[in-house]
């Protein structure tokens, strides 16, 4: 890498580092040409039919010319929708109240508030009768350019991140740059709340959070997932669409700033050519100082060459490399050969020991001077001693040899040099082997037809037909009893329980022979297991099936008539409650009541008003004797 490139990269990095931004870890990178992500429409959609809405995210556009969609769910043609975009440096919010593109509602900042190559936190607060725009946590001046205020309507269109679908079905207005921490809320958050959340990652379970994409996924190209970390979960997961095999992708901001263009070190040539190429294949545009616009160039003249590559739209990288004349090259080498061998170099044969010099001309016209030494391998000899039984023979290089024989063999090594191997055959010594076998208590082990008691060692002598002696020493150890293989006594809340023995030779107290049995009643269970040595092992276990009952009403009427005015779960005496928590959600998924006291009950009110209809309850932390945690859920009808 040239000095000019290093200085240019440092200056670019210094200029590109924003002050005070709080983007977290990875970002979604979009190339402004083909990249976007898509979340399919589910149920009523993300913002469909919501009266109060806040949408926020971090963005870093590579440029601010034209209009670039941050996200959109709008294309009219009978579909209601909305879109947030950067329009010539201004933040623009567009939505349809009638599903027609004839008269859209357009709201925009008065000034250009979004710079290029710098992180900006953007947010909009959409209310039925107004819209407010927030930049870096502060509400700024904005104006309704056309149309009326109103409620966001139901739309079956997917939510697209980084692109916009036109009325004719085409996709354009691609966003070039970075998007991070995209959050949709079903509430109109004040500036103080936005300032709190914008500078920190969130958990995903915050009240009113509909969509939360933190862009921390690993991957690139079409099909890369973007997971929704709000309470809606997979229902609103997204996925990359379009793009190339390498885009879109996620990256840390530090990696995003790295210059991918590296032409390498300066090069030297003689009369030939040299090729410079870019590693990345999907640049939007490439321009070399020679005027070439492809990913590589071939040069044959001395000079300085540079390249300017556009990776994402409006995002350029460059590098410079110098090509100069090459000098003579010197090479040194040593060759070791067999005495009757030779070295062939540059069509010349060298068969004697000594030091030589030769010159080669390369295809680029540069001469290379080689200096090399030739030497001989020393003669190779080896002595090998083989063993054989006293009355037997052994073989070497296909020749049969008896005990006491000595023979010489001429071999060719892997280097091609001859070597002499002298082979002597000696009688093989006695082979000794030790075995350890187990015996059950009170029962001797048997080896080669002989009973052997635990704690003894006995030697057995054998002679092969070839006369080789071997001695086998057999030691007998007492097999240890197997205890506790059924585990400890236990209490369970399940309807059934599986008991497991050590193996298939387990016999249970009901006569069943199997490694496992399934039980459904409380009691003491006994098993006997016969191991491969024939030893019998016994164990027992006490299994108790716990009783637990939790009663939760499915309806109540908080009308202050003194009958069923309060909702409260009831527990039997067999149920203990620890870490208890009761949660109640309305039909929109908003949390309307919670308590950690089992004695508390809900009067059906939320923010002073009585809720009507069906709600969902959830109980966490109910524990029975078996000490198994539970999560219970169900519907509750709030009647007049």
Secondary structure, 3 states (H helix, E strand, C coil): CCHHHHHHHHHHHHHHCCCCCCCCCEEEEEECCCEEEEECCCCCCCCCCCCCEEEEEEEEECCCCCEEEEEECCCCCCCCEEEEEEECCEEEEEEECCCCCCCCEEEEECCCCCCCCCCEEEEEEEECCEEEEEECCEEECEEEEECCCCCCCCCCCCEEECCEECCCCCEECCCEEEEEEEEEECCCCCHHHHHHHHCCCCCCCCCCEEEEECCCCCCECCCCEECECCCCHHHHCEEEEECCCCCCEEEEHHHHHCCCCCCCCCEEECCCCEEEECCCCCCCEEEECCCCCCCEEEECCCEEEEEEEEEECCEEEEEEEEEEECCCEEEEEEEEECCCCCEEECCEEECCCEEEEEEEECCCCCEEEEEEEEEECCCEEEEEEEEECCCCEEEECCEEEECCCEEEEEEECCCCCEEEEEEEEEECCCEEEEEEEEECCCCCEEECCEEECCCCEEEEEEECCCCCEEEEEEEEEECCCCCCCCCCCEEECCCCEEEECCCCCEEECCCCECCEEEECCCEEEEEEEECCCCCEEEEEEEEEECCCCEECCCEECCCCCCCCCCECCEECCCEEEEEEEEEEECCCCCEEEEECCCCCCECCEECCEECCEEEEEEEEEEEECCCCEEEEEEEEEECC
